[in-house]
Amino acid sequence: MALSEGITFLYDEARELLKRWRERRDREVVEVPGSAAGVLDAPLSAAEVADSVVARNAESLTSLRRALIEYAEEGRVPDPGDRGLLDTVDALRRVLEVAYGQRITFRGEQREPTGSGIDVAVEADVVEGYLAGLRARGGLHPGTEVRAEMRIGRVSAGGEAVGVDLDGRSG
């Protein structure tokens, strides 16, 4: 039941964010949509989302929503053991968290509360190419607090490990 409610909440949030962005393309900001309706551990903080953040993530939001349509609109009961489904739900949540600049936590989850900053943790034995803890095309919501922790065994010649990459500006 909780997974179904969570999927529907994220699906609806993505729809509303995309809808408001499409309707207000001539403006620089889009308001954070929706209400938690008891699904989240706390309400989302009122905020505005930079148009560039939504624009850069519109394709991901759309494709992730499509992957969840049978659960959110057609009543299919999600299997909590379906790793692929859980990964899709988590990916949609993470895109929304980057857009909103705040964590989205469901009732009963063991993670930082809704409204708090975003934490990123990455572990790798060897980095041979490019690895970013968080890569945010179009930037982040203004005022977003991001904590990135990386544990890397070795970075090979030509490799690069970056905690946070904001449109090619690393930190």
N, C-alpha and C positions, 0 to 999 in steps of 0.2 A: 504494500500500500504506500509506504513512504517513498519508495523508488518511483512509483507511478506519479505521485504528487510532485516529486522533484523534477522528473522529466517534463511534466506538463508546465511547471513553473518556468524552467529554463527555456523551453520551447516558446512559451508566450512572451517571455522577456525579450528574447531575440527578435520575435515577430514585431513587437511594439517598438523596439529600438530601431529596427530597419524601417518600419513604417514612418516613424517620426523623422528619421533622417531623410527619407525620400521626399516627404512633404515639406521639409524645411531646408532643402539643399542650398538655398541662397543665403542661409545664415551660418555663422561659424560654430554654433553649439547646438546640441540636441539634449533635451532633458532626460534624466534617468527615468525610464517608465516603470509602471507597475507598482504593486504593493505585495508584501510578503504573504499576506493572507494566511498566516499561521504556518506556512511551510518552512520559513527560515527561523533561525534562533533569535533574530532581531530584525527590525525593518532596515531596508537599505537607506542609507543617508541620501537626502536630496542633493542632487548635483547636476552639473551639466557635462556632457561628453563632447570633446572636440570633434568637429565634423571630420577632420582628417583621420582620427582614430577609427571611426565607424567606416569611413570610406575604405581604409586599408584592410579592414576586417570583414567587410560586407560579404565577400565570396565565402569565407570560412563560416560565418554565421548562417548563411543561406544553405550551404551544403550540410552542415551539422544538423540544422533544423530538418532538412529533408530526410536525413538518416533516422530521425526520431518520429516522423509523422505517424507511423502505424501505432505508436504508443500514446502519443499526445492527442491524436484526433480519431483514430480508428478503434481504440479500446483494447488493443493487444496488451496482455499482461506481461510486464517485463520479468525476465528471469534474473534474480540477483546474482546468480553464478555465471552469467554470460559476460566474460571478460571484455569482449569486443564492444558490447553495449555500454558497459561501465566506462570504458575508455572514451567512447563517443560522448557520453554524458559529461565526463570530466573535462574533455576538450572544449565543449560548449561552455561549461561553467568558467573555464580559464579565460576564454576569449571575452566573455562578459565581465569577468573580474578586471581584466586589463582595460576594457572600455570604461567601466564605472570607476576604476581606481580604488576598488575596495573588495574585500573578500565576501563571498557568498557562501554561507554555511547553513546547512539544513538542520532542523531540530534533531537533537540526539547525536549529531556527528561529533567526533573528537578532533576538532581542529580549531584554529583561531576564530573568534566570533565574526559574524557579519559586520561589515563596516571597517574592520581593521585593515592594515596594509597588506601587501602581497609578499609572501616569503617564497624564495626559490632555493632549492637545494639540488646540487648536481654532484655525482661521484663518477669518476672515470679512471681506469687504470692508465690508459694511454690515449692521448689526443694526437691524431695525425693530420686532421683537417681543421675546420672551424667549429668551435663549440661555444655556444652562449647559454648562460643560465636563463636569461630572459631576453628575447629579441622582440622589440615592440616597434613595428613599422608604423609610422605616423605618430610616434610618441605615445605618451601615457596621459591619462587624465591629469590635469593640473593638480598638484598637491599630493599625488600618489606617493605613499611611502613604500619603497621596495627594499627588501633585504635579500641579498643574494649570497649564498655560501657555496663555494666550490671546493671539492677535494679531488685533486688531480695527482696521479702517481707520476706521470711523465708527459711532457709535451715534446713531440718529435720535431725535428727540423722541418720548418714550413707549417707547423701546426700553430694554432692560436686558440687560447681559452679566455673568454671574456665573461664577467659576471652579468653585466647588463649592457645590451646594445640597443641604443635608441637611434634608429635610422643611421647606423654607421658610426655613431658617437658612443664609444664604449666607456664604461666606468667600473 
